[in-house]
Amino acid sequence: MATFSRVSHISFSVRDAEASARWWAELLELTEIERVAGHRWRGILLMHRWSRTIIEFQQHDENRGEAFDPRRTGFDHMGFKVDKRAELDEWMARFELLGVTHSPIADREYGAVLT
């Protein structure tokens, strides 16, 4: 069976690659590692130093600038796992510090969730 060792990267198509990369870099303490470009698109790659996860923000010239809507076909969300409830509490405090809209922490059968 074919397998893989970990996720290499996640790529988002965004209206404004600069603004998106800046916001996510601050939120998750990501470091810019590369800028790439192709025919009528460009991207900024950021890396999380502890997990080595790479997140890319691509901006296509044909992007019409519509707002994100999870009800539309396409990417819905990405989940990050923490090992301890205290770490989730720290994320909620960070969201509040940065003005990120979020839910209260919800306890589920499979663990606590912060959206």
N, C-alpha and C positions, 0 to 999 in steps of 0.2 A: 504494500500500500504506500502510495506517495505521502509524504509528510513534510512538515517544516518545523524549524526550531523556535521561531518567534515571529511576530509581525515586524516587517521591515519598516514600513511607513504608512501613514494615513494621509490622503490628499483631499483637500476641500477646494471646491470651486467657489470663489468669493467675488464680491463686487469691487473690493479694494484690498489688494494683497498687502500693501504697506500697513494700512490701518489694522487689518485682521492679524497680521503677524505681530505687530506691536502689542495689541491687546492680549493675545494668547501668550506671548513671551512674558509679559508682566504677570499674568495670572498664574502660569505654571512654571515660571522661572526657566524658560527655554532659551537656548542660545542659537543665534543664527549661524548656520554652517555653510550655506551655499545659496546662490541665486542662479536660476536656470531660465532658459527661454527657448521657445520653439516658434513655429509658424503661427503668429497672431495670438500668442499667449506668453506669459512669464510667471515664474513662481519663486517663492521664498521658502527655504527649508529650515526648520528649527529643530533642535534636538533637546530632549530632556536628559540631562547628564547622568542621572542615577539609573534610569531604566534603559537608556540609549534609544528610546522611541523617537522616531522622526515624524514630524507633522509638517505637511507642505500646504501652502496657500497659493493656489493658482488663480490668476486673473486672465480671463479670455477677452480678447478685443470685442467679441460679439455679445458679451454679457449685457443684458438689458437693464441691469441694476435693480431688479425686483427684490423685495425683502424675502428673507427665509420664511418658509411656511412648512412645518412638519407634516401637514396634511397632503402636500403635493408629493408626487413620486420623486424619489431621490434620497439623499442621506437624511436620516432622522436624528440620530444622536450617537455619541461615543461615551462609553462608560469607563471610568477609572476605578481600580480596586485599591483599597487600603486594608491593612491587616488588623488594625485595632480601632475600636469605636472612638478613642481619644483623637486619633488622626482625622476621623470624619468631623469631629467637633472643631478641630483646627481649621479644616477646609471651610466649614460654615463661617467661622470667624474671619477667615481671609476673604470670603465672598462679601461679607458685610463691610469689611474695611475698604474693598474696592468698588462697592456699590453694585455688585452683581445680584440681579434678581434671582431668588432661589426659593425652593419649598422648605418647609420644616423637615428635619430628619424623620423619616418614617421607618419604623421597625417592621420588617417583613419576616416570614418564615426562613428565608435564605440569608437574611442579614439586614443591616440598616442601610437606607438609601437617602441620598441628598441629591435633589434635582435642581 
